[in-house]
Amino acid sequence: MELLSALSLGELALSFSRVPLFPVFDLSYFIVSILYLKYEPGAVELSRRHPMASWLCAMLHCFGSYILADLLLGEPLIDYFSNNSSVLLATAVWYLIFFCPLDLFYKCVCFLPVKLIFVAMKEVVRVRKIAVGIHHAHHHYHHGWFVMIATGWVKGSGVALMSNIEQLLRGVWKPETNEILHMSFPTKASLYGAILFTLQQTRWLPVSKASLIFIFTMFMVSFKVFLTATHSHSSPFDVLEGYICPVLFGTAWGGNHHHDNHGGSHGGSYGGSGPGSPHSALPAKSKEELSEGSRKKKTKKAD
């Protein structure tokens, strides 16, 4: 009891924020990132036919957030690749996942209990990257709130935001899969986390950085592990956004859905006189057929 009372939340958070990420946590981050690459359609065939393109895709999955952050801050895009240890570790993970005999390494890391451990450790890295990215942006732009938020956001979800570029390396072009149009839970959480860490960095949020890192990491780990274990693609933000977004911005889906139902009810009441009702297309079609038939009759008479 004395030990538990002596170890306060602040001390625990401070100790947690000082845990080094390399190599254990970074290894987990690389494993999960390259696993998601292998899940992509055609990724295995690409690794056999074009191993260099597959390796570049793997590096984007592992270091895309650093590339985007350097792009935003005007720093060399290739700067992080000077970290030889991380690049070699990511390369080893890529080779083992794609080329290990009998797919032994892939089968081991895909085993759900093991995978959940890696997923949890990846979220530790994600939150730390958001905090470091905002601190780095604050060093360059002391009052640039939007710069700090953008940098923290891309640090947390850079690979998802670069998904279309990564698809081009695989010879695929699907602009409708843009992450900004269809944000996943990690992308949304990284954005909200970047806002929180920016408020903390600018002293508008009265909490220490270590405590915020610890609390937000626990939030990310809990939900991401749950979503992975249940194979769910939902987001814990959906309920809150379902109430707030229609009030602030309105929703095209809700408006269209209401409009369709409204039009359908009018169609039932007034015999389909509404422009959007399915019955209104039938008279137009019959008129075209009648006019086509009359033209044929006139042609026969002329002949």
Backbone bond lengths (Angstrom), bond angles and torsions (degrees), N, CA, C in turn:
res aa  C-N    CA-C-N  psi(-1)  N-CA   C-N-CA  omega(-1)  CA-C   N-CA-C  phi
1 M - - - 1.456 - - 1.522 111.76 -
2 E 1.343 115.71 -38.92 1.456 118.43 179.06 1.527 110.54 -65.00
3 L 1.345 115.58 -37.62 1.453 118.92 179.35 1.519 110.70 -66.16
4 L 1.336 117.12 -41.73 1.459 120.57 179.74 1.520 111.36 -65.91
5 S 1.313 117.14 -37.92 1.463 119.62 179.08 1.524 111.23 -70.80
6 A 1.330 116.26 -32.44 1.469 119.00 179.98 1.522 111.70 -72.58
7 L 1.333 115.19 -31.36 1.467 119.23 -177.94 1.519 108.84 -89.35
8 S 1.292 117.30 89.38 1.458 121.79 -178.42 1.519 110.15 -77.83
9 L 1.332 114.77 170.55 1.463 120.13 179.58 1.522 111.20 -63.41
10 G 1.334 116.39 -36.89 1.463 119.33 179.54 1.509 112.40 -63.98
11 E 1.314 117.14 -41.37 1.466 120.59 179.25 1.531 110.53 -68.74
12 L 1.326 116.04 -39.77 1.457 119.43 177.58 1.525 111.32 -63.24
13 A 1.336 115.83 -43.16 1.466 119.71 178.99 1.528 111.13 -65.33
14 L 1.327 116.36 -39.36 1.463 119.51 179.55 1.524 110.98 -65.59
15 S 1.320 117.12 -42.25 1.465 120.37 177.69 1.522 111.27 -64.91
16 F 1.332 115.93 -38.93 1.460 120.30 179.57 1.525 111.32 -65.40
17 S 1.318 117.53 -39.67 1.465 120.78 -178.44 1.522 112.10 -70.27
18 R 1.324 117.64 -16.07 1.465 120.89 -179.16 1.526 112.81 -97.55
19 V 1.323 117.75 0.36 1.466 120.90 178.84 1.525 108.93 -67.04
20 P 1.316 119.54 125.78 1.471 120.80 -179.83 1.526 111.45 -68.65
21 L 1.324 115.82 142.34 1.464 120.94 -178.34 1.520 112.51 -85.67
22 F 1.300 117.46 -31.82 1.467 120.61 -178.18 1.534 109.14 -94.88
23 P 1.342 117.01 133.73 1.466 127.79 5.93 1.518 115.02 -102.25
24 V 1.347 118.88 -13.08 1.473 120.51 -168.26 1.520 111.37 -67.72
25 F 1.333 117.34 -52.40 1.458 120.05 -177.14 1.529 111.19 -69.26
26 D 1.325 116.87 -39.22 1.458 119.49 176.47 1.521 111.56 -63.37
27 L 1.314 117.07 -37.56 1.467 120.65 176.91 1.525 110.62 -60.95
28 S 1.319 117.47 -43.68 1.460 120.92 177.37 1.522 111.30 -63.02
29 Y 1.323 115.69 -41.02 1.466 120.09 177.95 1.528 111.08 -60.21
30 F 1.319 117.34 -44.01 1.457 121.08 -179.93 1.523 111.28 -66.79
31 I 1.317 116.94 -39.94 1.469 120.24 -178.48 1.527 110.48 -62.93
32 V 1.318 117.07 -49.16 1.467 119.82 -178.10 1.528 110.60 -66.80
33 S 1.317 117.79 -40.72 1.463 120.86 -179.48 1.520 111.62 -62.08
34 I 1.329 117.43 -44.31 1.465 120.26 -178.17 1.528 110.60 -77.10
35 L 1.321 118.06 -25.95 1.467 119.86 171.33 1.521 110.69 -59.91
36 Y 1.329 116.21 -44.67 1.461 119.80 179.14 1.523 111.00 -63.87
37 L 1.327 116.88 -32.14 1.459 119.44 175.03 1.520 110.81 -65.06
38 K 1.323 117.20 -42.72 1.461 119.54 -178.97 1.521 112.04 -67.27
39 Y 1.326 117.52 -25.97 1.452 120.82 177.18 1.532 112.23 -69.28
40 E 1.325 117.37 -20.09 1.461 120.11 -177.42 1.532 110.45 -66.98
41 P 1.343 117.66 140.15 1.470 120.09 179.44 1.525 111.58 -60.32
42 G 1.312 116.52 130.37 1.456 121.94 177.99 1.506 115.17 83.58
43 A 1.336 118.36 0.24 1.467 120.14 -177.28 1.523 111.46 -68.54
44 V 1.333 117.78 -37.25 1.465 120.51 179.75 1.524 110.63 -67.62
45 E 1.331 116.79 -44.26 1.466 119.87 178.48 1.528 111.02 -62.69
46 L 1.346 115.91 -37.70 1.464 119.31 178.26 1.521 111.03 -63.11
47 S 1.320 117.69 -38.97 1.467 119.92 -179.32 1.524 111.66 -65.75
48 R 1.328 117.58 -27.97 1.467 120.47 178.31 1.521 111.55 -80.30
49 R 1.313 115.99 -41.93 1.471 119.61 -176.65 1.523 112.45 -82.67
50 H 1.327 116.84 -41.49 1.466 121.32 -175.70 1.533 109.12 -133.04
51 P 1.308 118.05 76.70 1.477 120.14 -177.00 1.523 113.40 -61.14
52 M 1.338 117.77 -31.99 1.462 118.82 179.30 1.522 111.55 -66.51
53 A 1.336 116.99 -41.27 1.473 120.25 176.91 1.529 110.25 -64.58
54 S 1.329 116.80 -39.01 1.467 120.27 177.58 1.525 110.76 -63.99
55 W 1.323 116.81 -40.59 1.470 120.02 178.84 1.523 110.76 -64.57
56 L 1.337 117.64 -41.45 1.459 120.68 178.46 1.532 111.16 -62.78
57 C 1.333 116.12 -40.00 1.462 119.32 176.51 1.525 110.64 -62.31
58 A 1.323 116.70 -41.01 1.461 120.49 178.72 1.529 111.20 -63.58
59 M 1.321 117.00 -40.05 1.460 119.79 178.41 1.525 111.69 -66.41
60 L 1.338 116.46 -34.92 1.465 118.90 175.48 1.526 110.87 -65.92
61 H 1.320 116.55 -39.19 1.459 119.62 178.30 1.528 110.91 -65.00
62 C 1.306 116.98 -32.77 1.469 120.52 -177.56 1.525 113.03 -86.98
63 F 1.336 117.06 -36.36 1.468 120.40 -171.55 1.517 113.47 -124.58
64 G 1.329 117.51 12.99 1.461 119.57 -178.96 1.515 113.31 -60.90
65 S 1.320 117.07 -34.08 1.463 120.00 -179.87 1.523 111.42 -64.90
66 Y 1.325 116.99 -38.30 1.469 119.86 178.69 1.521 110.65 -68.07
67 I 1.328 117.04 -37.90 1.467 120.68 179.87 1.522 110.48 -64.05
68 L 1.338 117.07 -45.60 1.467 120.10 179.98 1.522 111.62 -65.94
69 A 1.320 117.14 -39.85 1.462 119.93 179.47 1.530 110.82 -65.00
70 D 1.328 116.82 -41.53 1.472 119.57 177.08 1.526 111.08 -64.03
71 L 1.334 116.39 -35.88 1.467 120.04 177.73 1.525 110.80 -64.13
72 L 1.312 117.36 -41.97 1.463 120.64 -179.94 1.525 111.97 -66.67
73 L 1.317 116.91 -37.09 1.462 121.03 -175.70 1.526 113.17 -92.84
74 G 1.334 117.15 3.80 1.462 120.37 177.07 1.506 114.37 71.57
75 E 1.313 117.60 29.75 1.456 121.71 179.12 1.537 109.63 -105.67
76 P 1.336 118.51 164.08 1.475 120.42 -178.59 1.531 111.47 -58.46
77 L 1.330 115.87 128.78 1.461 120.40 -176.13 1.524 112.54 -66.27
78 I 1.326 115.57 -25.30 1.464 119.97 -175.69 1.521 111.52 -95.24
79 D 1.305 116.51 10.20 1.468 120.80 -172.43 1.526 112.12 -60.48
80 Y 1.345 117.89 -42.59 1.455 119.23 -175.22 1.529 111.88 -68.53
81 F 1.318 117.89 -22.08 1.460 120.07 -179.68 1.523 112.16 -71.67
82 S 1.317 117.62 -5.20 1.465 120.24 171.90 1.522 111.45 -74.99
83 N 1.345 116.79 -11.13 1.464 121.64 176.26 1.534 107.83 -81.99
84 N 1.321 115.52 87.92 1.463 120.68 -172.47 1.527 112.98 -61.59
85 S 1.306 117.31 -37.47 1.461 120.21 -176.86 1.526 111.31 -63.14
86 S 1.320 116.65 -44.90 1.467 120.02 -179.28 1.519 111.50 -67.51
87 V 1.337 117.11 -41.13 1.468 120.08 -179.59 1.520 110.42 -65.62
88 L 1.318 117.62 -42.09 1.467 120.14 178.67 1.531 111.34 -66.58
89 L 1.335 116.80 -38.35 1.458 119.56 178.42 1.526 110.70 -65.31
90 A 1.324 117.20 -43.53 1.463 120.81 178.15 1.524 111.20 -64.68
91 T 1.324 116.88 -37.88 1.466 120.62 178.32 1.522 111.04 -65.35
92 A 1.324 116.60 -40.63 1.470 119.77 178.15 1.526 110.96 -63.78
93 V 1.327 116.82 -40.49 1.465 119.84 178.10 1.526 110.66 -64.61
94 W 1.330 116.47 -43.27 1.475 120.21 177.58 1.523 111.12 -58.49
95 Y 1.317 117.50 -44.66 1.466 120.61 -177.60 1.530 110.59 -66.08
96 L 1.319 117.02 -42.55 1.461 119.77 -178.37 1.535 111.86 -67.70
97 I 1.323 117.11 -38.35 1.466 119.56 -178.89 1.526 111.46 -69.92
98 F 1.323 117.82 -36.08 1.459 120.28 -175.39 1.528 113.44 -95.69
99 F 1.337 118.59 -28.61 1.462 119.76 -169.71 1.527 114.31 -125.90
100 C 1.313 118.50 5.78 1.459 119.84 178.12 1.532 109.92 -64.01
101 P 1.332 118.81 135.33 1.475 120.38 179.69 1.520 112.14 -56.37
102 L 1.319 114.89 135.15 1.466 123.48 179.28 1.530 113.00 61.62
103 D 1.325 116.74 14.67 1.473 121.28 -179.06 1.524 111.84 56.11
104 L 1.320 116.96 34.33 1.458 120.30 -175.86 1.531 111.92 -64.29
105 F 1.319 115.89 -45.36 1.470 119.22 -179.04 1.525 110.36 -64.73
106 Y 1.312 116.74 -42.87 1.465 121.07 179.23 1.531 110.94 -61.57
107 K 1.311 117.14 -43.20 1.467 120.30 -179.92 1.520 111.71 -66.39
108 C 1.320 116.88 -34.89 1.467 119.78 179.57 1.525 111.60 -67.95
109 V 1.338 116.35 -47.27 1.464 119.06 -176.61 1.525 111.61 -76.21
110 C 1.328 118.30 -17.29 1.462 121.33 176.93 1.522 112.72 -85.10
111 F 1.324 117.33 -13.26 1.456 120.40 176.50 1.518 108.32 -59.45
112 L 1.326 117.31 122.16 1.469 122.25 -165.06 1.524 114.10 -52.40
113 P 1.327 121.03 -48.94 1.472 118.40 179.41 1.532 112.96 -59.15
114 V 1.325 116.27 -38.43 1.474 119.57 177.97 1.524 110.50 -69.55
115 K 1.320 115.82 -42.07 1.463 120.20 -179.69 1.523 111.67 -62.10
116 L 1.324 117.33 -38.36 1.464 120.17 179.63 1.522 111.63 -63.34
117 I 1.328 116.57 -35.21 1.467 119.82 176.85 1.531 109.90 -64.49
118 F 1.330 116.28 -44.50 1.459 120.03 178.88 1.522 111.48 -64.61
119 V 1.321 116.80 -39.39 1.472 120.67 178.95 1.529 110.23 -62.48
120 A 1.322 116.73 -43.51 1.468 120.11 178.68 1.527 111.09 -62.15
121 M 1.309 116.82 -41.06 1.464 120.20 -178.91 1.524 111.34 -71.22
122 K 1.325 116.02 -30.47 1.466 118.75 176.18 1.525 111.20 -64.71
123 E 1.333 117.11 -38.14 1.459 119.55 179.25 1.524 111.91 -66.83
124 V 1.319 117.11 -29.46 1.464 119.87 173.55 1.518 110.21 -61.35
125 V 1.325 116.05 -43.82 1.467 120.50 178.66 1.522 110.48 -65.63
126 R 1.335 116.91 -41.20 1.467 120.52 -177.85 1.526 111.42 -58.91
127 V 1.335 116.35 -48.61 1.462 119.85 -177.83 1.526 110.69 -65.67
128 R 1.308 116.97 -39.31 1.465 119.80 178.56 1.526 111.28 -64.40
129 K 1.323 116.63 -37.05 1.460 120.19 178.03 1.523 111.55 -66.76
130 I 1.324 117.08 -37.95 1.466 119.91 177.38 1.527 109.88 -61.69
131 A 1.321 116.50 -46.73 1.467 120.65 -178.83 1.529 111.49 -63.67
132 V 1.332 116.63 -43.42 1.468 120.35 -179.78 1.525 110.61 -67.14
133 G 1.340 117.06 -39.53 1.463 120.17 179.52 1.514 112.29 -62.47
134 I 1.324 117.66 -40.72 1.468 120.55 179.53 1.526 110.61 -70.44
135 H 1.310 116.91 -38.13 1.471 119.39 176.33 1.526 110.41 -63.19
136 H 1.328 117.14 -39.71 1.462 121.21 178.90 1.522 110.78 -65.76
137 A 1.347 116.89 -44.15 1.466 120.08 179.43 1.523 110.91 -66.29
138 H 1.327 117.56 -36.03 1.455 120.49 178.63 1.519 111.51 -65.42
139 H 1.324 116.86 -29.60 1.460 120.30 177.01 1.521 111.23 -65.05
140 H 1.344 117.29 -33.40 1.471 121.19 -179.64 1.528 111.69 -89.68
141 Y 1.322 117.42 -37.84 1.465 122.24 -176.10 1.530 108.09 -129.87
142 H 1.324 116.12 93.94 1.460 120.88 -172.94 1.522 112.18 -65.18
143 H 1.328 117.06 -32.30 1.461 120.14 -177.28 1.537 111.23 -115.70
144 G 1.297 116.68 14.18 1.465 119.90 -179.24 1.518 111.85 -89.57
145 W 1.301 115.86 81.24 1.464 120.37 -177.34 1.519 111.83 -59.42
146 F 1.319 116.00 -45.94 1.460 119.22 -176.65 1.526 111.37 -68.15
147 V 1.321 116.30 -32.65 1.475 119.56 176.25 1.523 109.92 -66.20
148 M 1.324 116.43 -42.42 1.466 120.04 179.40 1.525 111.15 -65.37
149 I 1.329 116.86 -42.87 1.467 119.95 179.36 1.524 110.49 -63.78
150 A 1.333 116.39 -44.71 1.469 119.58 -179.11 1.523 111.47 -63.99
151 T 1.326 116.69 -40.74 1.461 119.76 -179.78 1.518 111.53 -67.16
152 G 1.335 116.89 -43.67 1.460 119.35 176.95 1.518 112.31 -64.07
153 W 1.332 115.92 -36.46 1.466 120.05 -179.92 1.522 111.26 -64.12
154 V 1.328 116.62 -48.67 1.468 118.64 -178.55 1.524 111.29 -70.90
155 K 1.329 117.32 -26.83 1.465 118.68 175.30 1.531 110.98 -67.07
156 G 1.337 116.76 -33.08 1.445 119.74 -179.42 1.515 114.58 -84.66
157 S 1.328 117.41 -27.27 1.473 119.66 -175.52 1.523 111.72 -139.83
158 G 1.322 116.69 36.32 1.459 120.34 -175.51 1.512 113.97 -62.98
159 V 1.337 117.56 -40.26 1.455 119.68 -177.06 1.518 110.71 -66.22
160 A 1.336 117.73 -35.24 1.463 119.99 178.09 1.522 110.67 -68.85
161 L 1.321 117.49 -39.96 1.454 121.09 179.28 1.520 111.87 -69.08
162 M 1.340 117.48 -20.97 1.471 121.55 178.11 1.526 111.89 -100.10
163 S 1.318 116.95 18.55 1.466 119.94 -173.99 1.518 112.42 -61.13
164 N 1.342 117.58 -37.08 1.463 119.21 -179.75 1.529 112.18 -67.99
165 I 1.321 116.94 -35.74 1.472 119.95 176.54 1.522 109.72 -67.42
166 E 1.321 116.86 -41.52 1.466 120.35 178.32 1.532 110.69 -64.38
167 Q 1.325 117.13 -35.39 1.464 120.60 177.08 1.521 111.22 -64.38
168 L 1.326 117.15 -37.53 1.471 120.05 178.77 1.520 111.31 -61.96
169 L 1.333 116.89 -36.54 1.465 119.55 177.50 1.525 111.20 -65.20
170 R 1.331 117.25 -26.85 1.461 121.11 177.32 1.524 112.17 -91.58
171 G 1.354 116.98 4.37 1.456 120.23 179.47 1.509 113.33 77.19
172 V 1.338 117.05 25.26 1.463 122.11 -178.84 1.518 108.38 -120.90
173 W 1.339 116.01 139.47 1.457 120.12 176.99 1.521 108.34 -132.29
174 K 1.338 115.64 105.67 1.459 121.80 179.66 1.522 108.59 -131.87
175 P 1.332 117.26 80.34 1.475 118.93 -177.78 1.511 113.58 -63.97
176 E 1.346 117.44 -20.63 1.461 118.99 179.34 1.520 112.46 -70.78
177 T 1.344 117.58 -12.71 1.464 121.19 178.55 1.531 112.29 -92.77
178 N 1.319 116.81 17.05 1.457 120.63 179.92 1.522 110.51 -56.29
179 E 1.323 116.28 130.65 1.463 120.96 -175.40 1.519 112.18 -65.72
180 I 1.324 117.94 -29.11 1.457 119.88 179.34 1.525 110.65 -69.07
181 L 1.333 116.74 -31.36 1.462 120.37 178.20 1.526 111.67 -76.95
182 H 1.313 116.85 -32.51 1.470 121.54 -177.44 1.534 107.93 -132.05
183 M 1.306 116.59 79.87 1.460 120.63 -174.88 1.526 110.61 -73.17
184 S 1.306 115.26 133.83 1.458 121.45 174.26 1.528 109.44 -86.62
185 F 1.333 115.49 173.56 1.462 119.59 179.75 1.531 112.80 -59.14
186 P 1.357 120.62 -46.38 1.471 118.74 179.44 1.523 113.43 -61.29
187 T 1.332 117.37 -35.70 1.465 119.84 -179.77 1.522 110.90 -68.31
188 K 1.327 116.61 -44.90 1.466 119.51 177.76 1.523 110.81 -64.62
189 A 1.323 116.30 -44.14 1.460 119.56 -178.80 1.529 111.18 -64.07
190 S 1.331 117.07 -36.40 1.466 119.88 177.58 1.523 110.88 -65.13
191 L 1.324 116.89 -37.77 1.463 120.05 177.97 1.521 111.09 -66.04
192 Y 1.329 116.63 -47.80 1.465 119.57 179.08 1.529 111.14 -65.53
193 G 1.334 116.16 -37.51 1.455 119.37 176.52 1.516 112.26 -64.94
194 A 1.327 116.92 -38.74 1.466 120.58 177.83 1.521 110.90 -62.68
195 I 1.330 117.18 -37.45 1.468 120.10 177.23 1.532 110.37 -65.00
196 L 1.331 116.79 -43.55 1.464 120.15 179.91 1.520 111.45 -63.79
197 F 1.314 117.18 -44.98 1.465 119.92 -178.68 1.533 111.18 -69.41
198 T 1.323 117.42 -30.20 1.470 119.79 175.14 1.523 110.58 -67.43
199 L 1.327 116.61 -42.51 1.465 119.68 176.34 1.522 110.90 -62.26
200 Q 1.319 117.00 -37.58 1.469 119.75 178.60 1.528 110.70 -69.81
201 Q 1.334 116.14 -40.08 1.461 119.99 -177.94 1.523 111.38 -66.00
202 T 1.330 116.27 -34.69 1.469 120.73 179.65 1.522 112.58 -92.00
203 R 1.344 116.69 10.68 1.470 124.21 173.89 1.534 113.14 66.28
204 W 1.321 116.65 26.72 1.461 119.84 173.06 1.526 111.25 -93.46
205 L 1.312 116.70 -13.83 1.464 121.85 177.43 1.520 107.60 -113.16
206 P 1.331 117.84 111.05 1.479 121.02 -173.49 1.525 112.53 -78.24
207 V 1.313 116.11 70.88 1.458 121.37 177.27 1.521 107.52 -150.67
208 S 1.308 117.13 148.40 1.457 119.85 -179.79 1.525 110.86 -72.50
209 K 1.315 116.05 154.02 1.467 119.85 -179.64 1.524 110.92 -63.20
210 A 1.319 117.83 -39.65 1.461 120.68 -179.87 1.529 111.06 -61.66
211 S 1.338 116.49 -41.70 1.468 119.66 179.52 1.520 111.14 -66.87
212 L 1.332 116.67 -40.71 1.460 119.79 178.92 1.522 111.26 -65.42
213 I 1.336 116.79 -39.68 1.465 120.07 176.72 1.518 110.43 -61.09
214 F 1.317 116.76 -43.86 1.466 120.42 -178.00 1.530 111.15 -66.33
215 I 1.326 117.27 -46.90 1.472 120.60 -177.32 1.524 110.75 -65.91
216 F 1.329 116.80 -45.77 1.462 119.07 -177.61 1.530 111.09 -69.65
217 T 1.313 117.27 -32.67 1.462 119.88 176.24 1.525 111.09 -64.75
218 M 1.331 116.74 -42.31 1.468 119.90 177.86 1.525 110.98 -62.41
219 F 1.336 115.99 -38.37 1.469 119.97 177.49 1.524 110.58 -63.49
220 M 1.325 117.01 -48.34 1.459 121.16 -177.90 1.522 111.74 -65.07
221 V 1.316 116.36 -43.90 1.465 120.03 -179.43 1.524 110.71 -62.65
222 S 1.319 116.86 -44.61 1.465 120.48 -176.48 1.521 111.21 -61.82
223 F 1.324 117.04 -50.30 1.458 119.88 -175.26 1.522 112.02 -73.59
224 K 1.333 117.14 -38.41 1.465 118.92 -178.30 1.523 111.12 -68.30
225 V 1.315 117.55 -40.21 1.465 120.59 177.20 1.523 110.17 -64.90
226 F 1.332 116.77 -41.51 1.470 119.68 178.65 1.524 111.23 -63.53
227 L 1.323 117.27 -45.55 1.468 120.39 -179.30 1.523 111.23 -64.60
228 T 1.332 116.99 -37.83 1.460 120.09 178.65 1.518 111.39 -69.77
229 A 1.311 117.22 -40.56 1.461 120.87 -178.95 1.517 111.81 -66.86
230 T 1.328 116.83 -34.69 1.466 120.95 -178.87 1.524 112.73 -93.99
231 H 1.341 116.81 1.63 1.470 121.89 -178.81 1.528 111.05 54.45
232 S 1.311 115.37 42.02 1.457 121.07 -177.46 1.522 109.93 -102.56
233 H 1.337 115.72 143.98 1.460 121.59 176.91 1.529 111.45 -109.20
234 S 1.313 116.54 11.19 1.459 119.94 179.03 1.523 109.97 -77.58
235 S 1.321 115.14 177.31 1.456 120.72 -178.99 1.524 109.02 -134.51
236 P 1.322 118.12 139.39 1.463 119.24 176.61 1.519 113.08 -66.12
237 F 1.330 117.27 -13.02 1.459 121.04 178.33 1.525 112.48 -83.58
238 D 1.328 118.15 -10.58 1.461 120.78 -173.36 1.525 111.98 -61.40
239 V 1.323 116.78 -42.03 1.471 119.97 -177.99 1.522 110.34 -64.53
240 L 1.329 116.33 -46.97 1.460 120.25 -179.67 1.521 111.29 -64.26
241 E 1.334 116.61 -43.52 1.461 120.33 179.20 1.528 111.30 -66.22
242 G 1.336 116.39 -30.73 1.459 119.30 179.06 1.523 112.60 -64.35
243 Y 1.335 117.28 -26.94 1.457 120.66 177.40 1.527 112.31 -90.33
244 I 1.329 116.86 -38.62 1.466 120.18 -172.00 1.528 111.98 -82.44
245 C 1.341 117.49 -46.11 1.465 120.66 -173.55 1.527 113.81 -60.55
246 P 1.341 120.13 -43.09 1.471 117.81 177.67 1.518 113.17 -61.92
247 V 1.343 116.75 -30.48 1.461 119.72 -179.97 1.521 110.99 -74.44
248 L 1.338 116.63 -43.68 1.463 120.44 -175.48 1.521 113.22 -82.15
249 F 1.328 116.54 -42.56 1.464 119.75 -171.99 1.526 113.53 -119.22
250 G 1.329 117.43 -17.13 1.458 118.66 -168.63 1.506 108.68 75.61
251 T 1.319 117.75 161.34 1.455 120.94 179.78 1.506 109.36 -130.13
252 A 1.342 116.21 128.98 1.458 120.43 178.96 1.507 110.81 -63.45
253 W 1.360 115.95 -37.49 1.464 118.66 179.92 1.507 111.21 -63.73
254 G 1.336 116.25 -46.60 1.460 119.25 -179.49 1.509 112.06 -64.41
255 G 1.363 116.23 -39.02 1.452 119.28 179.71 1.509 112.08 -66.74
256 N 1.334 117.07 -42.40 1.451 119.84 -179.72 1.514 111.16 -67.82
257 H 1.351 115.02 -39.84 1.447 118.45 -179.10 1.531 110.34 -62.97
258 H 1.322 115.58 -42.87 1.455 119.68 179.80 1.522 110.26 -66.65
259 H 1.307 116.27 -38.32 1.452 120.51 -178.61 1.519 110.46 -66.53
260 D 1.334 116.72 -40.20 1.455 119.59 179.06 1.517 111.02 -64.43
261 N 1.326 117.46 -44.23 1.450 119.88 178.72 1.516 111.13 -64.95
262 H 1.330 114.77 -39.23 1.455 119.41 -179.60 1.517 110.33 -64.14
263 G 1.328 116.15 -42.86 1.459 120.16 179.05 1.499 111.83 -65.46
264 G 1.360 115.97 -37.03 1.447 119.74 179.50 1.512 111.28 -65.68
265 S 1.318 117.23 -39.14 1.455 119.88 -179.64 1.511 110.58 -67.24
266 H 1.322 115.99 -37.12 1.455 118.68 177.08 1.511 110.39 -66.19
267 G 1.318 115.77 -36.93 1.447 118.76 179.80 1.505 111.12 -62.97
268 G 1.362 116.91 -38.55 1.444 119.57 179.45 1.519 111.71 -70.92
269 S 1.325 118.87 -29.36 1.456 121.19 -174.71 1.508 111.75 -85.84
270 Y 1.323 114.96 -34.63 1.458 118.45 -171.35 1.515 112.66 -116.08
271 G 1.282 115.92 21.36 1.456 117.24 174.02 1.503 113.72 72.29
272 G 1.320 118.03 26.14 1.460 120.52 174.63 1.496 113.22 76.60
273 S 1.320 119.79 30.89 1.452 120.94 179.99 1.507 112.62 -81.16
274 G 1.350 118.62 -11.39 1.463 121.13 -179.08 1.508 111.04 -69.00
275 P 1.362 119.01 149.65 1.455 121.58 -177.30 1.501 112.88 -67.92
276 G 1.338 118.60 -24.63 1.455 119.84 -177.63 1.509 113.24 -95.46
277 S 1.357 118.31 1.48 1.451 119.26 -175.78 1.500 110.67 -81.15
278 P 1.347 119.22 149.37 1.446 121.49 -178.44 1.508 112.57 -67.38
279 H 1.359 118.80 -22.44 1.455 119.86 -178.37 1.519 111.53 -74.23
280 S 1.343 116.56 -24.58 1.459 118.45 -177.18 1.508 111.38 -70.53
281 A 1.346 118.52 -18.51 1.462 120.24 179.86 1.519 111.13 -78.82
282 L 1.343 117.79 -23.10 1.451 120.12 -177.03 1.514 112.71 -68.09
283 P 1.358 120.49 -46.61 1.452 118.45 177.49 1.506 112.81 -61.61
284 A 1.319 117.77 -37.81 1.464 120.00 179.30 1.514 110.20 -62.34
285 K 1.333 115.91 -40.97 1.454 119.67 179.62 1.526 110.95 -65.78
286 S 1.352 118.01 -41.60 1.457 120.35 -179.22 1.518 110.97 -66.59
287 K 1.347 117.26 -35.02 1.460 120.02 177.12 1.521 111.20 -63.44
288 E 1.340 116.03 -41.51 1.457 118.36 178.25 1.517 111.16 -63.63
289 E 1.346 115.81 -40.60 1.457 118.54 178.67 1.520 111.50 -65.56
290 L 1.343 117.77 -39.25 1.464 120.65 178.72 1.523 111.05 -64.77
291 S 1.324 115.68 -43.23 1.469 118.33 179.52 1.517 110.99 -65.47
292 E 1.372 116.22 -37.74 1.461 119.35 177.55 1.523 110.47 -64.80
293 G 1.365 116.28 -40.54 1.461 119.44 178.41 1.512 112.21 -65.59
294 S 1.322 116.98 -38.22 1.471 119.67 179.08 1.515 110.71 -67.06
295 R 1.330 117.91 -36.55 1.461 119.82 177.96 1.519 110.74 -65.13
296 K 1.352 116.27 -39.53 1.458 119.16 178.49 1.529 111.34 -64.08
297 K 1.355 115.67 -40.21 1.472 118.83 178.67 1.512 110.75 -63.15
298 K 1.341 116.95 -43.31 1.455 119.93 179.07 1.520 111.29 -62.75
299 T 1.331 116.36 -37.25 1.466 119.16 179.13 1.524 111.37 -65.42
300 K 1.384 115.18 -41.20 1.462 119.18 179.59 1.533 110.20 -63.52
301 K 1.365 116.12 -41.99 1.453 119.71 179.08 1.522 111.59 -62.62
302 A 1.328 114.41 -39.35 1.471 118.36 179.73 1.513 110.18 -66.27
303 D 1.345 117.13 -37.35 1.464 119.86 177.81 1.525 110.79 -67.27
